[in-house]
């Protein structure tokens, strides 16, 4: 367990898993595509609106309806604390209370005994 304080954030759940192109993930970074950071100066009850606005900003940046390599968004996980979050629909409705935290994880690719970090952790 980390000594660092938990900082709430959201993760966009998408239709494509695994992603369709590791090169896209390497070039852009999964964190840049799927993670939404909150304005923590605002109260927790604004996180749903912030998550939806963050999703729309990412869709606008990458062309409208899909995230590169990950496809269309299907829901958003808002991590409120370690092992506590909510899943929301794209309309902002609460779909589920969660007793776990969604992370983006790490990715690596090996080639001829060389390990290349694809930079998907934050």
C-alpha positions as CSV (number, residue, x, y, z in Angstrom):
1,X,0.0,0.0,0.0
2,X,1.3,3.4,-0.9
3,X,2.0,6.2,1.6
4,X,0.8,8.7,-1.0
5,X,-2.7,10.1,-0.4
6,X,-5.4,8.8,-2.8
7,X,-6.5,11.4,-5.4
8,X,-9.9,10.7,-7.0
9,X,-10.0,10.3,-10.8
10,X,-12.1,8.6,-13.5
11,X,-11.4,5.9,-16.1
12,X,-13.3,5.6,-19.3
13,X,-14.6,2.1,-20.1
14,X,-14.6,1.4,-23.8
15,X,-15.8,-1.2,-26.2
16,X,-12.4,-2.5,-27.3
17,X,-10.3,-4.5,-24.9
18,X,-7.6,-5.3,-25.6
19,X,-6.9,-2.1,-27.6
20,X,-6.7,-2.6,-31.4
21,X,-3.3,-1.0,-31.8
22,X,-0.4,-1.1,-29.3
23,X,1.4,1.5,-31.5
24,X,-1.4,4.0,-30.9
25,X,-1.2,3.3,-27.1
26,X,2.6,3.8,-27.3
27,X,2.3,7.0,-29.2
28,X,-0.5,8.7,-27.3
29,X,-0.5,6.7,-24.0
30,X,-3.5,4.9,-22.4
31,X,-3.5,7.4,-19.5
32,X,-4.0,10.3,-21.9
33,X,-6.8,8.4,-23.6
34,X,-8.7,6.9,-20.7
35,X,-8.0,8.8,-17.5
36,X,-9.9,11.9,-16.5
37,X,-8.4,14.0,-13.7
38,X,-10.7,16.1,-11.5
39,X,-10.6,19.7,-10.4
40,X,-10.1,18.9,-6.7
41,X,-11.0,22.4,-5.7
42,X,-14.6,21.5,-6.6
43,X,-16.8,19.3,-4.3
44,X,-17.2,15.6,-4.8
45,X,-20.8,16.1,-6.0
46,X,-19.3,17.7,-9.2
47,X,-17.3,14.6,-10.2
48,X,-20.0,13.1,-12.4
49,X,-20.3,16.4,-14.4
50,X,-16.5,16.7,-14.5
51,X,-16.2,13.1,-15.8
52,X,-18.7,13.7,-18.5
53,X,-17.1,16.9,-19.6
54,X,-13.7,15.2,-19.6
55,X,-15.0,12.4,-21.8
56,X,-16.5,14.9,-24.2
57,X,-13.2,16.8,-24.4
58,X,-11.3,13.6,-25.2
59,X,-13.9,12.7,-27.9
60,X,-13.7,16.1,-29.4
61,X,-9.9,16.0,-29.4
62,X,-9.8,12.6,-31.2
63,X,-12.6,13.0,-33.7
64,X,-16.0,12.7,-32.2
65,X,-17.3,9.3,-31.1
66,X,-14.4,7.0,-30.3
67,X,-11.1,7.0,-28.5
68,X,-8.2,5.8,-30.7
69,X,-7.6,2.1,-30.4
70,X,-10.1,1.7,-27.6
71,X,-13.3,2.4,-29.5
72,X,-16.5,3.9,-28.3
73,X,-17.0,4.7,-24.6
74,X,-19.5,2.5,-22.8
75,X,-19.3,3.9,-19.2
76,X,-17.1,5.8,-16.8
77,X,-15.7,4.5,-13.5
78,X,-15.2,7.2,-10.9
79,X,-12.6,6.2,-8.3
80,X,-13.6,8.0,-5.1
81,X,-11.2,6.2,-2.8
82,X,-9.1,3.0,-2.7
83,X,-11.6,0.2,-3.2
84,X,-14.6,2.6,-3.6
85,X,-16.1,4.0,-6.7
86,X,-19.1,4.3,-8.9
87,X,-19.9,3.3,-12.5
88,X,-21.9,5.9,-14.4
89,X,-23.6,5.8,-17.7
90,X,-22.8,8.2,-20.5
91,X,-26.0,10.1,-19.5
92,X,-24.6,10.6,-16.0
93,X,-26.8,8.1,-14.2
94,X,-25.3,5.9,-11.5
95,X,-25.2,2.3,-12.8
96,X,-23.4,0.6,-9.9
97,X,-21.6,1.3,-6.6
98,X,-18.2,-0.4,-6.6
99,X,-16.0,-1.9,-3.9
100,X,-12.9,-1.8,-6.1
101,X,-10.8,0.8,-8.0
102,X,-10.3,0.6,-11.7
103,X,-6.7,1.4,-12.8
104,X,-5.3,1.7,-16.2
105,X,-2.4,-0.7,-15.5
106,X,0.9,-1.1,-17.2
107,X,1.9,-2.4,-20.6
108,X,5.3,-3.6,-21.9
109,X,6.5,-5.1,-25.1
110,X,9.5,-7.4,-25.4
111,X,11.6,-7.6,-28.6
112,X,14.9,-9.4,-28.8
113,X,15.3,-9.4,-25.0
114,X,14.7,-5.6,-25.0
115,X,11.8,-4.3,-22.9
116,X,10.2,-1.2,-24.1
117,X,8.0,0.8,-21.7
118,X,4.9,2.0,-23.4
119,X,4.2,4.6,-20.8
120,X,0.7,3.8,-19.7
121,X,1.0,4.2,-16.0
122,X,0.6,7.4,-14.1
